[in-house]
């Protein structure tokens, strides 16, 4: 049996193009990269003028806490540099 070639117009072209359509798998999520160091703020030790021993003890505790916060920032930057091969 012979097939007729009379439907070679726009309909045939659309049917041919639709035959190639299919659902593609979704693209993987992009990986995020960090190109900078963590934000660092200056370490500040407040000026004090204790007038008795109780205030002196409180000032010492505040100073130790401020130094600990500053050291934590330094540790954070150092760890970031180690992870990215920048530490010397």
TORGUFI-520008 format. One record per residue (C-alpha): z, x, y; residue number from 1. Coordinates in Angstrom, 3 decimals, decimal comma, always signed. Layout:
SITE  z  x  y  i
SITE  Z  X  Y  NUM
...
//
This chain:
SITE  z  x  y  i
SITE  +0,000  +0,000  +0,000  1
SITE  -0,956  +1,309  +3,398  2
SITE  +1,548  +1,317  +6,243  3
SITE  +0,345  +0,152  +9,575  4
SITE  +0,612  +2,505  +12,527  5
SITE  +0,392  -0,164  +15,195  6
SITE  +4,010  +0,156  +16,399  7
SITE  +3,850  +3,685  +17,738  8
SITE  +4,906  +2,784  +21,264  9
SITE  +8,238  +2,880  +23,029  10
SITE  +10,021  +0,986  +20,246  11
SITE  +9,030  +3,565  +17,652  12
SITE  +10,177  +6,397  +19,908  13
SITE  +13,569  +4,720  +20,480  14
SITE  +14,062  +4,141  +16,766  15
SITE  +13,190  +7,751  +16,036  16
SITE  +15,702  +9,023  +18,627  17
SITE  +18,457  +6,681  +17,453  18
SITE  +18,096  +7,979  +13,914  19
SITE  +19,350  +11,373  +15,126  20
SITE  +22,419  +9,961  +16,894  21
SITE  +25,775  +10,389  +15,293  22
SITE  +29,356  +10,893  +16,264  23
SITE  +30,208  +14,538  +16,840  24
SITE  +33,661  +15,870  +16,036  25
SITE  +35,931  +16,144  +19,098  26
SITE  +36,144  +19,506  +20,815  27
SITE  +39,340  +21,495  +20,269  28
SITE  +41,838  +21,523  +23,112  29
SITE  +41,470  +24,519  +25,424  30
SITE  +44,066  +27,246  +25,114  31
SITE  +46,099  +27,938  +28,227  32
SITE  +46,555  +31,477  +29,429  33
SITE  +49,078  +32,812  +31,895  34
SITE  +47,867  +35,604  +34,122  35
SITE  +50,919  +36,202  +36,282  36
SITE  +54,541  +37,134  +36,196  37
SITE  +57,312  +34,550  +36,416  38
SITE  +58,475  +33,646  +39,905  39
SITE  +61,187  +35,969  +41,147  40
SITE  +63,478  +35,311  +44,097  41
SITE  +65,608  +37,936  +45,844  42
SITE  +69,107  +38,517  +44,541  43
SITE  +71,643  +37,511  +47,173  44
SITE  +75,307  +38,430  +47,229  45
SITE  +77,234  +36,349  +49,737  46
SITE  +79,422  +38,142  +52,257  47
SITE  +83,113  +37,341  +51,820  48
SITE  +86,389  +37,966  +53,595  49
SITE  +89,226  +36,929  +51,287  50
SITE  +92,648  +36,600  +52,882  51
SITE  +94,781  +36,465  +49,715  52
SITE  +94,598  +37,309  +46,022  53
SITE  +93,401  +33,866  +44,916  54
SITE  +90,356  +34,096  +47,147  55
SITE  +89,735  +37,662  +45,994  56
SITE  +89,631  +36,501  +42,366  57
SITE  +87,276  +33,633  +43,262  58
SITE  +85,004  +36,042  +45,152  59
SITE  +84,910  +38,385  +42,179  60
SITE  +83,868  +35,516  +39,886  61
SITE  +81,130  +34,429  +42,319  62
SITE  +79,856  +38,003  +42,609  63
SITE  +79,750  +38,435  +38,832  64
SITE  +77,867  +35,144  +38,499  65
SITE  +75,340  +36,218  +41,160  66
SITE  +74,793  +39,553  +39,379  67
SITE  +74,327  +37,723  +36,071  68
SITE  +71,690  +35,432  +37,614  69
SITE  +69,900  +38,438  +39,091  70
SITE  +70,001  +40,287  +35,764  71
SITE  +68,610  +37,199  +34,017  72
SITE  +65,609  +37,254  +36,379  73
SITE  +65,005  +40,938  +35,684  74
SITE  +65,247  +40,282  +31,935  75
SITE  +62,772  +37,397  +32,242  76
SITE  +60,192  +39,538  +34,056  77
SITE  +60,707  +42,412  +31,618  78
SITE  +60,263  +40,125  +28,594  79
SITE  +57,080  +38,694  +30,130  80
SITE  +55,722  +42,214  +30,615  81
SITE  +56,611  +43,197  +27,033  82
SITE  +54,852  +40,107  +25,665  83
SITE  +51,710  +40,912  +27,687  84
SITE  +51,703  +44,669  +27,060  85
SITE  +52,569  +45,602  +30,633  86
SITE  +55,994  +47,185  +30,107  87
SITE  +56,284  +50,959  +30,372  88
//
